[in-house]
Amino acid sequence: MYDFDDSQDAFDNRWQQAESLAEEAFDLYEKGRMRQACDKLRQAIESGPENAAWFFNMALTLDAMERYEEAIDYYEKALAVEPDDTEILNCLGVDYTRTAQYDLALATFEQIEQIDPSFEPCYCNRIITYTEMEQHDKAEEMFYLAQQIENDCPLCFYNIGNSLFSRGDYDRAIWCWQKTAALDAQHPQIQYRLAQAFWLSGKEASAREAFLKEIRKTPADLDVLLDFGIFLLESGDLDAAREKFNRMIEMGGDWPAAHFYLGEVYRLRGETCQAARQYRLALEGDGQLAGPRYRLAEILLGQGNPQEAVTLLKAEMKLEIQDADVLIGMGYMFLNAGDSENSAQCFLNVLDIAHDEPRAFMGLGMALSLRGENAAGRQCLEHTLRLQEDNPLAMLNAAWLCCRQRDWQAASIYTARCRALRGNQEPYRSACKAIEKHIRWHKLAGFLRRKS
């Protein structure tokens, strides 16, 4: 026979046990022990009845561990119990954005708006979603809707600042982030974001100050240390940059980028052996890191070792580099090593990115001429001069190619243009003399052949 009292007692015991586990999980969460908190919550969920708060807390704990896909599952379980809870819906929408499920995020925030149009976070967080989707007009629309409900929300100013920053509108982004800092001085990474905006807008003194404020708040934030080190490196403060990169390495962890930029410091100081050592350490830490092979190839070429340099450059090409300046540098290194095929490919890759880059056309012309394709090489060099009329190196190379084609008149014109532009400077003066001598000798040889 079914004993209701015994059944109720068992239920009450399980409930109390589950509540106790959930409380332990909360204490662990507060202490930052997320993995143990997850274990306790999982036990509470398994031993007790469905409880939206426990599902919700499990999702928050998983968010803190950046396990967003798993967190979404628990938010959805919480909503199965409490389908109209705006806080749960809001957190779910944020995680949909974090996992690039933008349509689901927007639908979730719109659902909140239907339940409670005065719930400001559903507008505030849509700013982030639309920014990620690069729909910045929509992001601004959400900002103004949020302002009508709460005009001093630091997160709104922070989020719209991100939208402005991604558009390159650094001054307005700075204004928004300064507003965030004024409303909430402890807002995460606000001084870091200000430092980045000041840096990109050329306000170096303000960028340095903001970086220092952020590091005082979070001295162990390695991302901030790395960016500050790169900023100092670009500003020419090599000693301070070296200190930041060394601090990162001393703090432990796998930071190949710190070794790479420490190599850059040594390279700029002329300490080639130390630089090469750091580049190799960077590659040991991350074989897919762009940059170390490029720099090592430069060093090897300078040491007269083109074969190993080419091997490194070929490996760098496999990383599908999209930086035009780096590709141009690689193209000229391949040229110096006598590898015209890979050199030409580098310059062609540049022209896929920047269609009218004169340095790429000039390099391609030189690579083609090295392969004996004189007509195509000359066309590239002449196009370089249409894009950049005052390029003396393109003039000299065009003159030499014209000589190869026995077009002495065009060769003379290009040489004269170079002499008029840089005729008193070396190495242009010597090169012009050599070409002019070459032209005179061939003209004389042709005259003598006709006489005979």
Stockholm file with secondary structure:
# STOCKHOLM 1.0

chainA/1-452         MYDFDDSQDAFDNRWQQAESLAEEAFDLYEKGRMRQACDKLRQAIESGPENAAWFFNMALTLDAMERYEEAIDYYEKALAVEPDDTEILNCLGVDYTRTAQYDLALATFEQIEQIDPSFEPCYCNRIITYTEMEQHDKAEEMFYLAQQIENDCPLCFYNIGNSLFSRGDYDRAIWCWQKTAALDAQHPQIQYRLAQAFWLSGKEASAREAFLKEIRKTPADLDVLLDFGIFLLESGDLDAAREKFNRMIEMGGDWPAAHFYLGEVYRLRGETCQAARQYRLALEGDGQLAGPRYRLAEILLGQGNPQEAVTLLKAEMKLEIQDADVLIGMGYMFLNAGDSENSAQCFLNVLDIAHDEPRAFMGLGMALSLRGENAAGRQCLEHTLRLQEDNPLAMLNAAWLCCRQRDWQAASIYTARCRALRGNQEPYRSACKAIEKHIRWHKLAGFLRRKS
#=GR chainA/1-452 SS CCCHHHHHHHHHHHHHHHHHHHHHHHHHHHTTCHHHHHHHHHHHHHHSCCCHHHHHHHHHHHHHTTCHHHHHHHHHHHHHHSTTCHHHHHHHHHHHHHTTCHHHHHHHHHHHHHHCTTCTHHHHHHHHHHHHTTCHHHHHHHHHHHHHHCTTCHHHHHHHHHHHHHTTCHHHHHHHHHHHHHHCTTCTTHHHHHHHHHHHTTCHHHHHHHHHHHHHHCTTCHHHHHHHHHHHHHHTCHHHHHHHHHHHHHTCSCCHHHHHHHHHHHHHTTCHHHHHHHHHHHHHHCTTCSSHHHHHHHHHHHTTCHHHHHHHHHHHHTTCCCCHHHHHHHHHHHHHTTCHHHHHHHHHHHHHHCTTCHHHHHHHHHHHHHTTCHHHHHHHHHHHHHHCTTCHHHHHHHHHHHHHTTCHHHHHHHHHHHHHHHTTSTTHHHHHHHHHHHHHHHHHHHHHHHHC
#=GC SS_cons         CCCHHHHHHHHHHHHHHHHHHHHHHHHHHHTTCHHHHHHHHHHHHHHSCCCHHHHHHHHHHHHHTTCHHHHHHHHHHHHHHSTTCHHHHHHHHHHHHHTTCHHHHHHHHHHHHHHCTTCTHHHHHHHHHHHHTTCHHHHHHHHHHHHHHCTTCHHHHHHHHHHHHHTTCHHHHHHHHHHHHHHCTTCTTHHHHHHHHHHHTTCHHHHHHHHHHHHHHCTTCHHHHHHHHHHHHHHTCHHHHHHHHHHHHHTCSCCHHHHHHHHHHHHHTTCHHHHHHHHHHHHHHCTTCSSHHHHHHHHHHHTTCHHHHHHHHHHHHTTCCCCHHHHHHHHHHHHHTTCHHHHHHHHHHHHHHCTTCHHHHHHHHHHHHHTTCHHHHHHHHHHHHHHCTTCHHHHHHHHHHHHHTTCHHHHHHHHHHHHHHHTTSTTHHHHHHHHHHHHHHHHHHHHHHHHC
//
